[in-house]
Amino acid sequence: MRLGVLTGGGDCPGLNALIRAVVKRGSLEFGHEFVGLEDGYMGLMVPGLAAPLDVEDTRGILPKGGTILGTSNKANPFLWPETQPDGRILEKDMAYVAAERYRELGLDGIIAIGGDGTLSIAHRLSQLGVRSVGCPKTIDNDLSGTDQTFGFDTARAICTDAVDKLHTTAESHERVMVLEVMGRYAGFLALDSGVAGGADVILIPEIPYRIEPLVKKIKSRAQRRRSFSIVVVSEGAHPVGEGYAIQERAEDVPGRGVVRLGGAGKVAADLLARHIDAEIRVTVLGHLQRGGGPTAADRLLATRYGCKVLELVRDGLWGHMVALRGSDIVPVSLAESRKERRVDPKGEAVRFAKSLGISFGDQAPP
């Protein structure tokens, strides 16, 4: 078969490991021919962004972050930005162009690697004759249909390392250090890295917080001669009764289709500053969470996904993605690749964190 391969959405560690697995096994065992579609779905929209992809192209990429194919979170064929003569940018449906380009390239199917946006586009394109299979990735770990996405373990390790580093300066200066991490509307990154790094407060979207329990927690530490505190804030965290901190609205960036969150750490810091005397410093980890080489766990998971997705192609399971269920890699419908997976506020992870004295802003610390 002649298969197109694309990576869409935000970059994350493990993409190259998956591309390598697909091309190596696909070429050596199945005899497939591959075409690299560059910059996400732009490879199906813009001439000159598709090129042969073979084993030689994948040599040495296993430990590298990012993606050799490039990616884009604005290349949505169904919301394609087009500049008008008067300078306005309007969105139009160009999916038929992508479907025609698919046929011009002589593709038998595409392997779409991405999050809910990339995979939902693949699902919609299948209705236009673009046969697709998918591989789930996101550092947020918030995709339904799979127990874990690759990219999450690496980002979690980076966030945990940041918490560790903030501990030393917080203790030295007797400060309250606020760390804002990614995750969008799911708090997995903040929760896991906060517990692993020994944070005193963790704020996640699934548990809207009140300022009073946080103040009580921080002041109680000062009374125990622990005059510093670490607060880990998910970018989607927000006070009770208030909305998300938004950095960029969807309508401000044609083609993106989603809002860009940001500023939750500052919101929490400003609220705390009204009630405590300690110095407060905010660190926004930002795109450091996406960078660098993947951990061993992410390399393994991405490689397993890449090998398994070829079996979906072999078995004709178009319209499906690979997913981790327990310890097994299984096929599930692309229709399940939605951003609906959230931290359970009453689940074991949160309960254990609270039993360690970590405050989530919904109750007073023990």
N, C-alpha and C positions, 0 to 999 in steps of 0.2 A: 504493500500500500504506500501511497504518497500522503504523508501527514504533515499538517502545519502545526507549529508549536509557538505559543505566545505566552508572555507573562504580563498580567495587567494589574492595575491598582498600585498601591504603594509597594516599594521594594521591601524585601525582608531577607534575613539570612536563611539559606537553604535552597533558594531558587536555582542556583547553578548546580547544586548537588542533584536536584530533580531533573534538570535538563540533561545532565550527564547520564543519569540512569536510563532515561527514556531513549536517548540516542544510542547508547552502548548496547543495551539489551535489544532494542528495536532493530538495530542494524545487524548485530551478530547472531541473534537467535531467530528473529522473524524475517529478516531481509527487507525491512521497511526503508523507504526513502523519506528524508525529512526536509522541511522547508522552515527556516526561522522567520517568523513574522515579528518584525521589530516594533518596539514602542507600543506594545499591547495591540489593540484593535486598529491602530493606525496602519499596521502591516497589511490589513485587509481593505484599507481605505485610500491610502496614498501610494501611488506608483513608486517603485524603487526601494520599498521598505520590506522586501521579501528576498531571501537568499538561501541557497542550499546550506544545510546544517548536517555535518557528518562527525564521525568519531574524532577526527583530528581537531575539529573546532572545540571539542570539549576537554581536551587534555589540560590538566593542571587547574581545572576550575572548581574541583570538589571543595577545597577549603575557603574559597573566596565568597565574600558577601556580594550583595547586589545581584544583577542579572546581565549576562552577556547579550541578551536580546533587547535590553532596554525595556522600559515600562511607562505607562501613563495612567493617571487617574481621571483624565478628562477626555479620553478617546472612546466615547460611547456612540456607536453608530446610530442609536435611536435618539440621541440628543446631541447631534453634531453641530459644533459652533461654526457659524458662517458669517463673515464680515460683509455687511451690506454697503452699497455705494455711498451712503450717507455716514458710514463709520460705525453704525450700530452693529452689535453682534447678536444674531438670532440663532436659536436652536432649531434644527430641522431633522427629520427622519431620513437617514442615509443608509439604512440597513440593507436596502435592495442593492446598493452599490457594493457593500461588503459581500453579499451573497453572489453577485456577479463576479467579483474579483476572486472569490473562492473557486468558482468554476473555471475562470481563466487560468488560474495557477494549477489546474488539474488535480486539486486536492480530493482525497477520498474521505477526509475528516480532519478535525483540528483537536489538539490537546490544549485546553485552556487552563492556565495555572493562575489562580488568584483568589480573591475573597468573594463576598456575596455579589458585588457589582459585576465583576468579571464573569462569574459563573452564571448569574442570572441573565446576562447578555447572551452567553453561549446557549442557554436554554431557550431564549426567545429567537435566536438566529436559527435554531434547529427547525422552527416552524417555517423557515424560508428555504429549507433544504440543506442547511449547513450542518452536517453531522458533527457532533461534538461530544467529547468526554472531558471531565474536569479533575483538577487536583486542588484541594483546599489549602490556602495559606493565609495567614494574618498573624501579626504579633499580638492582636487583641484576644485571640482564642475564643471568639464570640460567634462562630458559625454553628448553626444547628446542623444536625446530621452527622457530625463527627465529634468524638470525645476530645480530640486535640488537633490543632493545626500546626504545621511546622512553621518555625519562626518565633513561636511563643517562648520556647525554652531559652533561646538565646537572649531575647529581649528581657525575660525575667531575670536572667543572670546579670545582665548589664544594670538593670534597676537595683538589684540586690547589692551589687558592687558600689553603686552610687550611695545607697543608704549607709553602707559600711564606711565609706569615705567621709560622709557628712557627720558621722558620729564623732570623729576625732576633732574636727573644728568646732562642732557644737559644744563638746565637753570642755574644750580649751577656753572658749569665749563665753561659756554659760549662756548660750543662745537657744532659741527655738528655731530649728531648721525645717523648712517646709519644702518637700520635694514633689513636684508635679510630674506625673508620668502619663503615658498615653493609655489607650483602652477604649476610647469613645464611650459608648453607653454600657460597657461591661467593666467590672472592677477586678478582673482576674489578675492583671499585672500588678495593680496596687496592693491587692490582698496578699498575693504570694510573696512579692518582694518585701512588703512591709513585715510580714511574719518572719521571713527568712533573715531579714536584716535587723530585727529587734526594734521595730518602730513602736512608739508609744501611742500614736493615733493613726488610724487608717480611715480615709474617707472615700467611699465608693458610690457610684450612681444608684445602686440598688437600695441604699440606706440613706435617705436624705437626713442631714444632720442638723442638730441644734447647737448653738455656740456654748450654752451653759455647761453641758457635760465635758466639753473640750477644755474649757477654762478650769473647771474643777480638777480635771486630770492633770493638767500642767501645773497648777498651784499645789496639788498634793505631792507632786514629785519634788518641788522646791522645798516643801516642808520636810521631806525625807533626805534633804541635802543632795538631791539630784536636780541640780539647777539648770539642766538642759533637757530638751525634748526633741524628738524626731517625729514629724508629721508627714505621712505619705498620702498624697491626694491624687486620685484619678481625675483625668481631665473632664470627666462627665459628672463628677461629684457636685452637689449643690445643696444649699440650706433648705430646710423644710419650707414649702410654700413659694420657693423661688425657682426660676428657670435655669437652664444651663448657661455657663459662660461661653459666649460665642465669639470667635475671632473673625470668622468670615462666613457670610451666608451663602447658601447655594446659588441664589439668583445673581450674586456678584461675580461668579466665575462660570460662564456658560460651558456646559458639557460636564461639569463636575457632578451635579445632581445631589450632593449632600453638603450639609453644613460642616464647617471646620471649627472644632471646639478649641478652647484655649483661654487661660486666665483663671481657672478654678483655684489654683494655688494662691494667687494674689487675693482672690475673694476671701478665702479662709484666713489668710494672714491679716488682712485688713479688719476682719471681724474680731480676731484674737487681740489685735493691737489696742482695741478699745477697752479691754478688760485686764490685760497683764502688763507688767512693767518691763519684762525681759525683751531684749533685742530679738527681732524676728527677721530672718532672711529667707528669701524664696529662690529655689533653684528649679528651673524648667529643663528637664532632661532632653526633651525634644527629639530630634532625629538621630541623636546618639543611640537611641534604642533600636534603630533599624540597621545600624552600620556594623561593620566588622564581619569576621568569619563566623559561621554557624558552630554551635556546640556539637559535640559528638552525637547527642540525642537528636538534634535537628537534622544533622547529616544522615543519620540512620532512618529517621522517619521520612524525610524527603526522598531518600533512595528507595525505600519500600513503596512509597506512593508511585514513584516513577516506574518501577518495575511492574507494579500491580495494574496501573492504568493501561498498560499494553495488553493485559489479559481481557480488559473490558473491550478493547478494540477487537481482539481476536474473537471474542464471544458475541460481538455485535451489540454490545450493551451501550449503544449511543444514547445520549440524554442522561447519562449517569456520571457520578464522580466517585472517586475512591474515598474511603473514610476509615478512621480508626474507631473500632468498637471493641472495648476491652483490650485484648492483646492482638486482635485480628484486623487485617485490612480487608474491607468488604465494599461492594458496590452499593450506592444509594442514589436515588433520583436527584438530578440537578435541581429539581423543584424544592428540595429540602435545604439548599444552600443559602439560607437566610440568616441575617444577623439577629438571631433571636435567643442565643444562648447567653444566659446571665448568671451572675453569682446568686446562689440561694441565700437570702438573708437569715434563714433559719437552718441552714445546712451545717454540716460538720465543721467545715473550714472556719466559718464565722464563729461558731460556738466555741471551738478550741481557742481561737484568737482572743475572744472575750474572756475565756477562763485564764488566760495569761495576763490579764489586766489591760489589754489593748482596748482603747475607746474608739467607737465608731460614731460617736456623737448622738446616739439614740438612747443612751442610758448613762447613768453615773458610773464611774469606775469602781471596782471593788475596793 
